[in-house]
Amino acid sequence: MSDPDAPPALAWSALVQAVSGCRACGLCEGRQAALVAAQCPPLADWLVVGEMPDEDEERAGLPFVGAPGVLLDNMLRALGLRRTSAPVEPGAGPGPAGLAHVTLAARCRPGLPRSPLPAELATCEGHLQREIAQVRPRVILALGRFAAQALLQQEQPALAREPLGRLRGRDLSYQGLPLVVSYPPAYLMRNPADKARAWQDLCRARARLRHPS
């Protein structure tokens, strides 16, 4: 367990150790590395939660890399946001709307391609809760069905079984924080017609951040 009174860098170091050494579920079998940001992130109003790492993300040690990552960054930039992990250009601030911390619901890529099981997502949720306590977001954007399932299955289990299309546009929450569900960038790369709907979701998240109730 993390110490709520520990300095942020120390608490984050403990989280990195916990994630890196975690073997609590079957997702760890065959993984090369578990994904967690090496450096303690700053506070961020936005938390963006993806599903589970693919091979490129595992190799890079970062969520949302390659073309899907570029698409996500462009969408965040359109809201005036940048990732907490993005390098700051000389003289540039975080943007008019602030920072977005990007993470994953499941931290390991299994040896054989498969979807994460509900119990595996529940196991990883403890890591996510510690990350939330560190970053202190004001709104959560879940990108993908498994990301939404990970955030809903404990507090709202009936909703966790719903398909992504039926979760979009709903006023959801996670531990009292506004939760908005949208499409993962990799899906949008294959289905560009849904980019307009994804933009609506991001605008909805921005509105819920400004007016949570």
HELIX and SHEET records of a PDB file:
HELIX    1   1 PRO A    8  SER A   20  1                                  13    
HELIX    2   2 GLY A   26  CYS A   28  5                                   3    
HELIX    3   3 GLU A   55  ALA A   60  1                                   6    
HELIX    4   4 GLY A   66  ALA A   78  1                                  13    
HELIX    5   5 PRO A  118  VAL A  135  1                                  18    
HELIX    6   6 ARG A  145  LEU A  152  1                                   8    
HELIX    7   7 PRO A  157  ALA A  160  1                                   4    
HELIX    8   8 LEU A  164  LEU A  167  1                                   4    
HELIX    9   9 PRO A  185  ARG A  190  1                                   6    
HELIX   10  10 PRO A  192  ASP A  194  5                                   3    
HELIX   11  11 LYS A  195  ARG A  210  1                                  16    
SHEET    1   A 6 LEU A  81  ARG A  83  0                                        
SHEET    2   A 6 GLY A  98  LEU A 104  1                                        
SHEET    3   A 6 TRP A  46  GLY A  50  1                                        
SHEET    4   A 6 VAL A 139  LEU A 143  1                                        
SHEET    5   A 6 LEU A 177  SER A 182  1                                        
SHEET    6   A 6 LEU A 172  TYR A 174 -1                                        
END                                                                             
